[in-house]
Amino acid sequence: MSGTQFKILIADDNPQGAELLEAYLADTDFLVKTAGDGEQTLKIVSEWNPDLILLDIMMPRMSGFEVCKRLRSNAQTKTIPVIMVTALDQLADVERAVDAGTDDFISKPIKQNELLLRINALLKARHSANDLARTLTYLEALQQSGIQSPAR
């Protein structure tokens, strides 16, 4: 994973909230973009293909719940890790976020170290899943071509 510059999209309609998250990521190697509402979030995702999304729930034009559902229903975006970052902290909100397809949920106020740990864990998991998928594709191609994989 080292040497890879990951792209993170921050989706938050509150400029101060987005700026705080950007500040938390300032000393990392992450490339960061921001979106101010749900529709803009989906537009940036389709154009920029981020590696992870920090997604506020309460946004204009489309809630974070709806954004997450749309991401999960699209083959191109369904595997992008999503961390919902919100002032909501009730169990029902967490359940709704999980039902929408979020990978993680953090209630504000957010601790920088915790956020970075969660981001890195999800990026590592996605990187491993992508490696596994590439290996599987390679092995399937070998099998179809009739070439035997090396014995162990």
Protein Blocks (a to p, Z undefined) as FASTA:
>chain_A
ZZpacddddddfblklmmmmmmmmmmpcbdcdddfbfklmmmmmmmnopabdcddfbdgh
iafklmmmmmmmpmklmmpccddddfbfcfklmmmmmmnopabdcdddddfklmmmmmmm
mmmmmmmmmmmmmmmmmmmmmmmnopacddZZ
